[in-house]
């Protein structure tokens, strides 16, 4: 079975009450870009990420990162919260299940895994804003791979 047929079957099996054909089309179009997939994967695995952390991990410019986050936010896949000078993005709870199913297709994709390793390294070296937030909240979690 091809990956695209598998993806379509998985989408039909998910019960999303608020998604119509237009929203589904917007979601699938937004996932057609490798950069957005990498951003979504990091946010999915780590629950939330700020733009400066994404820039550092993915080696993207601030402009590129903001543009992709803006697209994901504009269609409703991402929400955000502000904390001090940082804005943390997280996946809209309405779409978490569909995003999880989509990333199952990729399995252990080397590029996505490399991004997670980079996150773990930078987190351990205290170079990420999310680490600083965890320290303030007295949360000491080393990210899982």
PyMOL commands that set and color helices and strands:
alter all, ss='L'
color gray80, all
select helices_A, chain A and resi 3-13+21-30+34-46+51-58+62-74+93-106+110-124+129-136
alter helices_A, ss='H'
color red, helices_A
select strands_A, chain A and resi 49-50+78-83+86-91
alter strands_A, ss='S'
color yellow, strands_A
deselect
rebuild
show_as cartoon
